Amino acid sequence: MGFDLYDLVNKYPSSQMMAIPLAIFAIALLVIGGNYMITGVPVNLGIDFAGGTAVTVLTDDSTDEIEAYFAAYPLISIGEGLNRGNYIRFGPMDDEQFRSLSRDIGARYPDAKVDQIGESFGQTLQQQALIALLFSFIGMSFVVFIAFRSVIPSVAVVFAGLADILVTAAIMNIIGLPLSLGTTAALLMLIGYSVDSDILLTTRVLKRQGKLEEKLKNAFRTGFIMTTTTLSAVTALLVVSWIGQIEIIMQIATVLLIGLLVDLIITWMFNAGLLKWYVQSGRAKGVLPR
């Protein structure tokens, strides 16, 4: 299967290989930009960043009954877990409304667990998450440039990491998956995985001796096996977390699954196409184009 896919992609010139990932990237920018214009944020925020209240209750009440009971409050979602557990999330509210909510929760669900994240604290977490992402990209860019000491291969690796994050974030907006501490951690993991697969490709093409087609074929063989193995593990994690209704693990697995699929497209179409052009154009010294 992997070799057939490689042969199919390799039939096309570099410009056509790069066109599809660039079109996907442009659409992702439109989705993120549209979300920013509508909501004021590029990615929909969970209560970790936007602030809000999370309530864990053990009850036999149906979802409709819970919604009716809390109709006066900014209810966001109700997640059902094992052993009659329900995870209820509310949006930001003022102190008076929160005290009223606490009284209503205590009256009906005396054993409930209530966690509140203030809006200012959520903004602090936003800043810290942004700093973590920025430092990840700065560190990645520095290491990549030191490793290859060439602008085009280095830009290709950095762009691939950026595209993985932005396209995954756009898909999160489309499917309604919010940005939380868990999904932020998953996005950071994607940066590392993207760099790993792109450095594998770039090293095989630029550092090894041999013909370009053979080096691309060998790189794809290794990278495709790596990614599909990881995809299988992440899919299993997603299924187990869905069965057990472990929301945070389910969100992390979903982001990783989306990001790995995106990385397949970005790495083996855009980055491979760009490196193919780079070598065939004669800009890569000491590398055989054929």
C-alpha positions in Angstrom: 0.0 0.0 0.0 2.8 2.4 0.9 4.7 1.8 -2.3 1.6 2.3 -4.5 0.9 5.6 -2.8 4.5 6.7 -3.2 4.4 5.8 -6.9 1.2 7.7 -7.4 2.5 10.8 -5.7 5.9 10.6 -7.5 4.2 10.7 -10.9 3.4 14.4 -10.5 5.8 17.3 -10.8 6.8 19.3 -7.7 4.4 22.1 -8.4 1.4 19.9 -8.5 2.5 18.0 -5.4 2.8 21.2 -3.4 -0.5 22.7 -4.7 -2.8 20.6 -2.6 -1.1 21.2 0.8 -0.9 24.9 0.0 -4.6 25.0 -0.9 -5.4 23.2 2.4 -3.2 25.7 4.3 -5.0 28.6 2.7 -8.4 27.2 3.6 -7.2 26.7 7.2 -6.2 30.4 7.3 -9.6 31.4 6.1 -11.3 29.3 8.7 -9.1 30.6 11.5 -9.5 34.2 10.3 -13.3 33.8 10.0 -13.5 32.4 13.5 -11.4 35.4 14.8 -13.7 37.9 13.1 -16.8 36.2 14.6 -15.7 35.3 18.1 -12.6 37.4 18.7 -10.3 34.4 19.0 -8.7 32.3 16.3 -9.5 29.0 18.0 -12.6 28.2 20.2 -11.5 28.3 23.8 -12.4 25.8 26.5 -13.0 26.8 30.1 -9.3 26.3 30.8 -8.6 29.5 28.8 -12.0 31.3 28.6 -12.9 30.7 32.2 -16.0 29.0 33.5 -17.3 26.4 35.9 -17.0 22.6 35.7 -19.3 20.4 37.8 -19.0 16.7 38.3 -22.1 14.9 39.5 -23.3 11.4 40.1 -27.0 11.3 39.1 -29.7 9.3 37.3 -31.1 12.5 35.8 -31.3 12.6 32.0 -29.5 15.2 30.0 -32.8 16.9 29.3 -33.5 17.1 33.0 -30.1 18.6 33.8 -30.5 21.1 31.0 -33.9 22.2 32.3 -32.7 22.5 35.9 -29.7 24.8 34.9 -31.6 26.7 32.2 -30.9 30.0 33.9 -27.1 29.6 33.7 -24.7 29.7 30.7 -24.6 25.9 30.2 -22.0 24.9 27.6 -22.2 21.1 27.5 -23.0 18.0 29.5 -20.7 15.0 29.2 -21.8 11.5 30.3 -19.3 9.2 31.9 -19.2 5.9 33.6 -21.1 5.0 36.8 -23.8 7.6 36.4 -21.2 10.4 36.2 -21.9 13.6 34.4 -19.5 16.4 33.6 -21.4 19.7 33.3 -19.6 22.8 32.0 -20.8 26.4 32.3 -19.4 29.6 30.7 -18.1 32.6 32.6 -20.5 34.3 35.0 -20.3 37.0 37.6 -19.9 36.3 41.4 -23.6 36.7 42.2 -24.6 34.2 39.4 -21.9 31.8 40.6 -23.2 31.9 44.1 -26.7 31.2 42.9 -25.4 28.3 40.8 -23.6 26.9 43.8 -26.8 27.0 45.9 -28.8 25.2 43.2 -26.1 22.6 42.8 -25.9 22.0 46.6 -29.7 21.7 46.8 -30.0 19.0 44.1 -26.6 17.4 44.0 -25.0 17.7 47.5 -22.1 15.4 46.6 -21.1 17.3 43.4 -17.6 18.5 42.8 -17.4 22.1 41.6 -14.3 23.7 39.9 -14.2 27.3 38.8 -11.6 29.0 36.6 -11.7 32.8 36.7 -11.6 34.7 33.4 -8.4 36.5 34.4 -6.7 33.2 35.3 -7.9 31.8 31.9 -6.2 34.8 30.2 -3.0 34.1 32.0 -3.1 30.5 30.8 -3.7 31.7 27.3 -0.5 33.8 27.5 1.5 31.0 28.9 0.2 28.6 26.2 1.1 31.1 23.5 4.6 31.6 24.9 5.1 27.8 25.0 4.1 27.6 21.3 6.4 30.5 20.3 9.4 29.1 22.1 8.7 25.7 20.6 8.9 27.2 17.1 11.9 29.3 17.9 13.8 26.4 19.3 12.7 24.2 16.4 13.8 26.8 13.8 17.2 27.2 15.5 18.0 23.5 15.6 16.8 22.9 12.1 18.9 25.7 10.6 22.0 24.5 12.5 21.4 20.9 11.3 21.0 21.8 7.6 22.6 25.3 7.2 20.5 25.9 4.2 17.5 28.2 3.9 15.1 26.3 1.7 15.2 22.9 3.6 15.0 24.7 6.9 12.0 26.8 5.8 10.3 23.7 4.6 10.6 21.9 7.9 9.4 25.0 9.9 6.5 25.6 7.5 5.5 21.9 7.8 5.3 22.3 11.6 3.4 25.6 11.3 1.0 24.1 8.7 0.3 21.0 10.9 -0.7 23.2 13.8 -2.8 25.7 11.9 -4.7 23.1 9.8 -5.3 21.0 12.9 -6.6 24.1 14.7 -8.9 24.9 11.8 -10.4 21.4 11.8 -10.9 21.8 15.6 -13.0 24.9 14.9 -15.0 23.0 12.3 -15.8 20.0 14.5 -16.3 22.1 17.6 -13.3 20.8 19.6 -12.2 23.6 22.0 -8.6 24.6 22.8 -7.8 23.4 26.4 -4.7 22.5 28.3 -5.0 19.0 27.0 -5.4 19.9 23.4 -2.6 22.5 23.7 -0.3 19.7 24.9 -1.4 17.6 21.9 -0.5 20.5 19.5 2.9 20.8 21.1 3.4 17.0 20.6 2.5 17.5 17.0 5.3 20.0 16.5 7.7 17.4 17.7 6.3 14.7 15.5 6.2 17.0 12.5 9.8 18.0 12.9 10.8 14.3 13.4 9.2 13.2 10.1 10.4 16.2 8.1 14.0 15.9 9.4 13.9 12.2 8.4 12.8 13.2 4.9 15.3 16.1 4.6 18.2 14.0 6.0 17.6 11.1 3.6 17.4 13.4 0.6 20.3 15.8 1.3 22.7 13.9 3.5 22.8 10.5 1.9 24.4 9.4 -1.4 22.4 8.0 -4.3 19.7 8.9 -6.7 16.9 11.2 -5.7 14.1 8.8 -6.5 15.6 6.0 -4.5 16.2 8.3 -1.5 12.6 9.6 -1.6 11.3 6.1 -1.9 13.3 4.8 1.1 12.4 7.9 3.2 8.7 7.4 2.4 8.9 3.7 3.3 10.3 4.5 6.7 8.1 7.6 7.4 4.9 5.9 6.2 5.5 2.9 8.5 6.3 5.3 11.5 3.2 7.4 11.0 0.7 4.5 10.4 2.1 2.7 13.5 1.5 5.9 15.5 -1.9 6.4 14.0 -2.9 2.9 15.0 -1.9 3.5 18.6 -3.7 6.9 18.7 -6.8 5.3 17.2 -6.8 2.6 19.9 -6.4 5.3 22.6 -9.3 7.3 21.1 -11.6 4.2 21.1 -10.7 3.3 24.7 -11.2 6.8 25.9 -14.5 7.1 24.1 -15.8 3.8 25.6 -14.7 5.0 29.1 -15.9 8.6 28.4 -12.5 10.0 29.5 -12.9 13.4 28.0 -9.5 14.9 28.3 -7.8 11.8 26.8 -10.4 11.7 24.1 -9.7 15.3 23.1 -5.9 14.7 23.1 -6.3 11.6 21.0 -8.6 13.4 18.5 -6.1 16.2 18.0 -3.2 13.8 17.6 -5.2 11.7 15.1 -6.1 14.8 13.0 -2.6 16.2 13.2 -0.9 13.0 12.1 -3.2 12.7 9.1 -2.4 16.4 8.2 1.3 15.7 8.7 1.1 12.9 6.1 -0.2 15.4 3.5 2.2 18.2 4.4 5.3 16.1 4.7 4.9 13.8 1.8 3.4 16.2 -0.7 4.6 19.7 0.2 7.9 19.1 1.8 8.8 16.2 -0.5 7.7 18.3 -3.5 9.8 21.2 -2.4 12.9 19.1 -1.8 12.4 17.4 -5.1 12.4 20.8 -6.8 15.4 22.0 -4.7 17.5 19.0 -5.8 16.3 18.9 -9.5 17.0 22.6 -9.9 20.6 22.1 -9.0 20.5 24.3 -5.8 21.4 21.4 -3.6 25.1 20.9 -4.1 26.5 17.4 -4.1 23.0 15.8 -4.4 22.2 13.7 -7.5 18.9 14.8 -9.1 18.2 11.4 -10.7 
